[in-house]
Amino acid sequence: MKYMGLNEVRAKFLSFFESKEHLRMHSFPLVPQIDKSLLLINSGMAPLKPYFTGQETPPSKRVTTCQKCIRTPDIDNA
Protein backbone atom coordinates (compact mmCIF):
# COMPACT_ATOMS: atom_id res chain seq x y z
CA MET A 1 0.00 0.00 0.00
CA LYS A 2 1.26 3.46 -0.90
CA TYR A 3 1.99 5.85 1.99
CA MET A 4 -0.19 8.96 1.90
CA GLY A 5 0.13 12.08 3.99
CA LEU A 6 -2.78 13.65 5.83
CA ASN A 7 -3.51 16.24 3.13
CA GLU A 8 -3.59 13.56 0.43
CA VAL A 9 -5.94 11.34 2.47
CA ARG A 10 -8.21 14.34 3.08
CA ALA A 11 -8.23 15.26 -0.63
CA LYS A 12 -9.02 11.67 -1.67
CA PHE A 13 -11.84 11.46 0.90
CA LEU A 14 -13.45 14.67 -0.37
CA SER A 15 -12.90 13.76 -4.03
CA PHE A 16 -14.60 10.40 -3.51
CA PHE A 17 -17.78 12.06 -2.25
CA GLU A 18 -17.62 14.74 -4.95
CA SER A 19 -17.58 11.91 -7.51
CA LYS A 20 -20.84 10.69 -5.91
CA GLU A 21 -22.49 14.10 -6.55
CA HIS A 22 -21.88 15.63 -3.10
CA LEU A 23 -21.28 19.38 -2.89
CA ARG A 24 -17.86 20.06 -1.38
CA MET A 25 -18.13 22.72 1.32
CA HIS A 26 -15.29 24.54 3.02
CA SER A 27 -14.51 23.96 6.67
CA PHE A 28 -16.50 26.23 8.98
CA PRO A 29 -14.72 28.51 11.51
CA LEU A 30 -13.68 26.97 14.85
CA VAL A 31 -15.64 29.63 16.72
CA PRO A 32 -19.32 29.37 15.75
CA GLN A 33 -20.60 32.46 13.96
CA ILE A 34 -24.34 31.79 14.30
CA ASP A 35 -24.86 29.11 16.98
CA LYS A 36 -24.47 30.80 20.38
CA SER A 37 -25.05 27.51 22.21
CA LEU A 38 -21.45 26.42 21.46
CA LEU A 39 -18.20 28.02 22.57
CA LEU A 40 -16.08 26.08 20.07
CA ILE A 41 -16.73 23.57 17.30
CA ASN A 42 -15.98 20.25 18.99
CA SER A 43 -17.77 18.07 16.45
CA GLY A 44 -17.61 17.93 12.70
CA MET A 45 -21.40 17.89 12.53
CA ALA A 46 -21.99 20.98 14.71
CA PRO A 47 -21.78 23.51 11.84
CA LEU A 48 -24.50 21.59 9.97
CA LYS A 49 -26.95 21.88 12.88
CA PRO A 50 -29.15 24.53 11.16
CA TYR A 51 -29.75 22.09 8.30
CA PHE A 52 -30.69 19.22 10.64
CA THR A 53 -33.06 21.38 12.69
CA GLY A 54 -34.73 22.84 9.59
CA GLN A 55 -33.69 26.43 10.36
CA GLU A 56 -31.89 26.63 7.00
CA THR A 57 -32.08 24.79 3.72
CA PRO A 58 -28.80 23.07 2.79
CA PRO A 59 -27.17 24.20 -0.47
CA SER A 60 -27.48 20.64 -1.79
CA LYS A 61 -29.13 17.37 -0.75
CA ARG A 62 -25.65 15.85 -0.43
CA VAL A 63 -22.69 17.68 1.04
CA THR A 64 -19.18 16.77 2.13
CA THR A 65 -16.66 18.67 4.19
CA CYS A 66 -13.60 18.09 6.30
CA GLN A 67 -14.33 20.13 9.40
CA LYS A 68 -11.71 21.59 11.70
CA CYS A 69 -12.62 20.92 15.32
CA ILE A 70 -11.26 21.21 18.85
CA ARG A 71 -10.79 18.04 20.85
CA THR A 72 -11.66 19.23 24.35
CA PRO A 73 -9.83 16.38 26.19
CA ASP A 74 -6.63 17.78 24.65
CA ILE A 75 -7.20 21.06 26.51
CA ASP A 76 -7.09 19.24 29.88
CA ASN A 77 -3.95 17.31 28.89
CA ALA A 78 -2.00 20.34 27.71
N, C-alpha and C positions, 0 to 999 in steps of 0.2 A: 504494500500500500504506500502511496506517495505521501510524504509529509506535507502538511499544509499549515500555514500560519493562521492566526486568529482572523485576520482581515480577509484572507482567502476563504476560510470556512464561512464567515458571515456573508460574503458576496455570493457564494454558491447557494447558501440557504435562501437568500432573498431572490436570487435568479430562478431557483426552482419554482418558487411560488408565483413569480411573475410569469413563468412559462405556463402556469395553470390559470392564467387570467386574473391574478390578484393585483390590486393596485399597490405599488410600493410607496409607502409613506415614510417621511423622515422621522427620526427619533424626536420625541417631544422633550421639552426642557426638564431638567431634574427638579426644579421648583415649579409646582403646578401654577399655571396662569389663571385658570378658571375655577378649579375645584378647591375651595377654601377648607374642605374637611381633611386635607392632607398637608403635612408640612413638607415632605419630600416624596418623590416617586420611588416607592420601594417595591413595586411590582410592575412588570411589563404590560399588564393589562389595565392598570390604573388610568392612563391617559385616554383609554377607549370607553371609560365609564359613561360619558354622555350618550354614546351610541347604544349601549346596553340598556340604559334606563329610558331611552326614547326621547331624551331632551333634545337631541340633535339627530339629523339623518346622516349616516355615513356617506362619504364621497363615492363609495362603491359597495356592492354586496360582499365583495371579497377584498380584504386588505392584508398586507404583510408589512412588518416593520421589525427592526431590531432596536429595542428600546433600552436606552441607558437607564440604570436604576441604582439606588443606594442599598447596599446590604446592611441593615441596621445592626446585626450581630458584630459586624466588623468595627463599628464605632466603639462598642464596649471593649473590644480586644486591642484597640489601638493604644 
